[in-house]
Amino acid sequence: MTTTLINPPSPTLTKSPLVTPEAHTVNFRQSVANSLTMAYRGILKIKHNPEQLFDVTLQPIIFTLMFTYIFGGAISGDVKAYLPVIIPGILVQTVITTSIVTGTQLREDMDKGVFDRFKSLPIARISPLAGALTADMVRYLIATVLTIVMGLIMGYRPGGGFFGVVGAALLVIVCSFATSWIWALMGVLASKASTVQGYSMLILFPLTFMSSAFVPVDTMPGWMQGFVKINPITHIIYAVRDLANNGHIGAEFGWSLLGAAVIVAIFAPLTVRMYMKKA
């Protein structure tokens, strides 16, 4: 008797679908909330590391005292007469320079892998960047208040009154926030924090000193006057002086806001795009 072995039909192998983690979608409202949370984190960093405030606390005091008493008698003949010139100039220079920290701290966080850990959280990917820039506005506010208070202690009496000073302060903070996008882009692209700081100072040093912050423009050489007149820092200083000393909103105010808007329109999308590629 012959037994025929019949191979049983092999089971059909079906390819199981690849299981991937569900993408976490975040709406605009959640993105804003996440960004504010990250901003609060940035403020807590300042609280636990108060040395981060040295530049916004000591610099306004030192610069105001030093430049006022060095140049006041030579330029205006009297320190008190020089205060309406120097206080708005120091205010713009100090707060704009403070915005450099945005790029350096952003680069430090990326180097330490802090942002890599944020990737695993169900938050908007842009919130760490937006939060960092928002938190730095606290630094601008501190530098602004200290500069104005220091001027008042030294005898500065702004003719624009309370609202003129507040308007000048808000203008400086807005322009500094816009400028911080430039340094944020450098922070994303640079290889280390010291590089960001070096290039930032290389750009800001001539812009702040070759302006109308400390001396009248007509005392400068002709070739320098041409640069000073197109220098955006000069327009901000003139606008701040008009507001603080006279309570007047002039053309320089409009040019300053326009310049801030152009900077944000150009550098904010570039910064976000480069950040999202690395995030």
C-alpha positions as CSV (number, residue, x, y, z in Angstrom):
1,M,0.0,0.0,0.0
2,T,1.4,3.2,-1.1
3,T,1.0,6.2,1.1
4,T,1.1,9.5,-0.6
5,L,2.3,12.4,1.5
6,I,0.5,15.5,0.7
7,N,2.2,18.7,1.9
8,P,-0.2,20.9,3.7
9,P,-0.8,24.3,2.2
10,S,1.6,26.8,3.7
11,P,-0.1,29.7,5.4
12,T,-0.3,32.9,3.5
13,L,2.2,35.3,4.9
14,T,0.7,38.8,5.2
15,K,2.9,41.8,5.8
16,S,1.8,43.4,9.0
17,P,1.5,47.2,8.8
18,L,4.4,49.2,10.3
19,V,3.4,50.7,13.6
20,T,4.7,54.2,14.0
21,P,4.1,56.6,16.9
22,E,1.2,58.8,16.2
23,A,2.3,62.3,15.2
24,H,1.3,64.8,17.7
25,T,-0.5,67.7,16.2
26,V,-0.4,71.0,18.0
27,N,-2.8,73.9,17.1
28,F,-2.0,77.5,17.3
29,R,-3.4,78.0,20.8
30,Q,-1.3,75.1,22.2
31,S,1.7,76.5,20.4
32,V,1.3,79.9,22.1
33,A,0.8,78.1,25.5
34,N,3.9,76.0,25.0
35,S,5.9,79.1,24.0
36,L,4.8,80.9,27.1
37,T,5.8,77.9,29.2
38,M,9.2,77.9,27.6
39,A,9.4,81.7,28.3
40,Y,8.7,81.0,32.0
41,R,11.5,78.4,31.9
42,G,13.8,81.1,30.6
43,I,12.8,83.4,33.4
44,L,13.4,80.7,36.0
45,K,16.9,80.2,34.6
46,I,17.5,83.9,35.3
47,K,16.2,83.4,38.9
48,H,18.5,80.4,39.6
49,N,21.5,82.0,37.8
50,P,21.4,85.7,38.7
51,E,24.8,86.2,37.1
52,Q,22.9,86.2,33.8
53,L,21.7,89.6,34.8
54,F,25.1,91.2,35.3
55,D,25.1,92.7,31.8
56,V,21.6,94.3,32.1
57,T,22.2,95.5,35.7
58,L,25.8,96.6,35.8
59,Q,26.2,97.8,32.2
60,P,23.5,100.6,32.3
61,I,24.9,101.9,35.5
62,I,28.6,101.8,34.5
63,F,28.0,103.2,31.0
64,T,25.7,106.0,32.2
65,L,28.2,107.2,34.8
66,M,31.3,106.8,32.7
67,F,30.1,108.4,29.5
68,T,28.2,111.2,31.2
69,Y,31.1,112.4,33.4
70,I,33.7,111.8,30.7
71,F,31.9,113.6,27.8
72,G,29.4,115.8,29.5
73,G,31.6,118.8,30.2
74,A,33.5,118.5,26.9
75,I,30.4,118.2,24.7
76,S,27.6,120.1,26.4
77,G,29.7,122.2,28.9
78,D,27.7,120.8,31.8
79,V,26.8,117.3,32.9
80,K,23.1,118.2,33.5
81,A,22.8,119.6,30.0
82,Y,24.3,116.5,28.5
83,L,21.8,114.1,30.2
84,P,19.0,114.6,27.6
85,V,21.5,113.6,25.0
86,I,23.3,110.7,26.6
87,I,20.4,108.9,28.5
88,P,18.5,108.1,25.3
89,G,21.7,107.1,23.6
90,I,22.8,104.9,26.5
91,L,19.3,103.4,26.6
92,V,19.4,102.3,23.0
93,Q,23.0,101.1,23.1
94,T,22.5,99.1,26.3
95,V,19.2,97.4,25.4
96,I,20.2,96.6,21.7
97,T,23.5,95.1,23.0
98,T,21.7,93.0,25.5
99,S,19.8,91.3,22.6
100,I,23.0,89.5,21.7
101,V,22.4,87.1,24.7
102,T,19.5,85.6,22.8
103,G,21.8,84.1,20.2
104,T,24.5,83.0,22.6
105,Q,22.1,81.3,25.1
106,L,20.3,79.6,22.2
107,R,23.5,78.1,20.9
108,E,24.5,77.0,24.4
109,D,21.2,75.2,24.9
110,M,21.5,73.5,21.5
111,D,25.1,72.4,22.4
112,K,24.0,71.0,25.7
113,G,21.3,68.9,24.1
114,V,18.5,70.7,25.9
115,F,16.5,71.2,22.7
116,D,17.1,67.5,21.8
117,R,15.2,66.5,24.9
118,F,12.4,68.9,24.0
119,K,11.8,66.9,20.8
120,S,10.5,63.9,22.8
121,L,7.8,66.1,24.5
122,P,4.3,66.6,23.0
123,I,4.9,70.3,22.5
124,A,5.1,72.6,19.5
125,R,8.6,72.3,17.9
126,I,8.9,76.0,17.6
127,S,8.0,76.7,21.3
128,P,11.6,76.5,22.7
129,L,12.8,79.1,20.2
130,A,9.8,81.4,20.6
131,G,10.0,81.0,24.4
132,A,13.7,81.9,24.5
133,L,13.0,85.1,22.5
134,T,10.0,86.0,24.7
135,A,11.9,85.5,28.0
136,D,14.7,87.8,26.9
137,M,12.2,90.7,26.7
138,V,12.4,90.6,30.5
139,R,16.1,91.4,30.2
140,Y,15.3,94.3,27.9
141,L,12.8,95.7,30.4
142,I,15.3,95.5,33.3
143,A,18.0,97.3,31.3
144,T,15.5,99.9,30.2
145,V,14.2,100.6,33.7
146,L,17.7,100.8,35.2
147,T,19.0,103.2,32.6
148,I,16.1,105.6,33.0
149,V,16.3,105.4,36.8
150,M,20.0,106.0,36.8
151,G,19.4,109.1,34.6
152,L,16.8,110.4,37.0
153,I,19.1,109.9,40.0
154,M,21.8,111.9,38.1
155,G,19.4,114.7,37.4
156,Y,17.7,113.8,34.1
157,R,14.3,115.3,33.8
158,P,12.6,114.1,30.6
159,G,10.4,116.8,29.1
160,G,8.1,114.2,27.5
161,G,6.7,113.2,30.9
162,F,5.6,109.8,32.0
163,F,4.0,108.8,28.7
164,G,6.9,110.0,26.6
165,V,9.3,107.9,28.6
166,V,7.1,104.9,28.5
167,G,6.7,105.3,24.7
168,A,10.5,105.6,24.3
169,A,11.0,102.5,26.5
170,L,8.5,100.4,24.5
171,L,10.1,101.5,21.2
172,V,13.5,100.4,22.4
173,I,12.2,97.0,23.6
174,V,10.3,96.4,20.3
175,C,13.4,97.2,18.3
176,S,15.6,95.0,20.5
177,F,13.2,92.1,20.1
178,A,13.4,92.6,16.3
179,T,17.2,92.7,16.5
180,S,17.3,89.5,18.6
181,W,16.0,87.5,15.6
182,I,19.4,88.3,13.8
183,W,21.4,86.9,16.7
184,A,19.0,83.9,17.0
185,L,19.7,83.0,13.4
186,M,23.4,83.2,14.2
187,G,22.8,81.0,17.2
188,V,21.2,78.4,15.1
189,L,23.9,78.5,12.4
190,A,27.0,79.0,14.4
191,S,29.2,76.2,15.8
192,K,29.6,77.6,19.3
193,A,28.4,80.4,21.5
194,S,31.6,82.3,21.5
195,T,31.3,82.6,17.7
196,V,27.9,84.2,18.0
197,Q,29.1,86.7,20.6
198,G,32.2,87.6,18.6
199,Y,30.3,88.2,15.3
200,S,27.5,90.0,17.1
201,M,29.9,92.5,18.8
202,L,31.7,93.0,15.5
203,I,28.5,94.2,14.0
204,L,27.0,96.1,16.9
205,F,30.2,97.9,18.0
206,P,30.5,100.2,15.0
207,L,26.7,100.6,14.7
208,T,26.3,101.8,18.3
209,F,29.4,104.0,18.5
210,M,29.2,105.4,15.0
211,S,25.8,106.9,15.7
212,S,24.3,110.0,17.3
213,A,24.3,108.3,20.8
214,F,27.2,110.2,22.4
215,V,28.2,113.2,20.3
216,P,26.6,115.5,17.7
217,V,26.8,114.2,14.2
218,D,28.1,117.4,12.8
219,T,31.3,117.1,14.8
220,M,32.3,113.9,12.9
221,P,34.2,113.7,9.6
222,G,32.2,114.0,6.4
223,W,32.5,110.4,5.4
224,M,31.4,109.2,8.8
225,Q,28.4,111.5,8.9
226,G,27.2,109.8,5.7
227,F,27.3,106.5,7.5
228,V,25.8,107.8,10.7
229,K,22.8,109.3,8.9
230,I,21.8,106.0,7.3
231,N,22.7,104.0,10.5
232,P,19.4,102.4,11.8
233,I,20.6,102.9,15.4
234,T,20.7,106.7,14.8
235,H,17.1,106.7,13.7
236,I,16.1,104.8,16.9
237,I,18.1,107.2,19.1
238,Y,16.5,110.3,17.5
239,A,13.0,108.7,17.9
240,V,13.7,107.9,21.6
241,R,15.0,111.5,22.2
242,D,11.9,113.0,20.6
243,L,9.6,110.8,22.8
244,A,11.5,111.1,26.1
245,N,12.6,114.8,25.8
246,N,9.6,116.3,24.0
247,G,6.8,113.7,24.0
248,H,6.8,114.0,20.2
249,I,6.2,111.2,17.7
250,G,8.0,112.1,14.5
251,A,9.2,110.5,11.3
252,E,12.1,108.8,13.1
253,F,9.6,106.9,15.1
254,G,8.0,105.5,12.0
255,W,11.3,104.7,10.4
256,S,12.3,102.8,13.5
257,L,9.2,100.7,13.6
258,L,9.4,100.1,9.8
259,G,13.0,98.9,10.2
260,A,12.0,96.6,13.1
261,A,9.2,95.1,11.0
262,V,11.5,94.5,8.0
263,I,14.1,92.8,10.3
264,V,11.4,90.5,11.7
265,A,9.9,89.8,8.2
266,I,13.3,88.8,6.9
267,F,15.1,87.1,9.8
268,A,12.2,85.4,11.7
269,P,11.2,83.1,8.8
270,L,14.9,82.3,8.1
271,T,15.5,81.6,11.8
272,V,12.4,79.4,12.1
273,R,13.2,77.5,8.9
274,M,16.8,76.7,9.9
275,Y,15.8,75.9,13.5
276,M,13.1,73.5,12.3
277,K,15.7,71.7,10.1
278,K,17.9,71.1,13.2
279,A,15.1,70.6,15.7
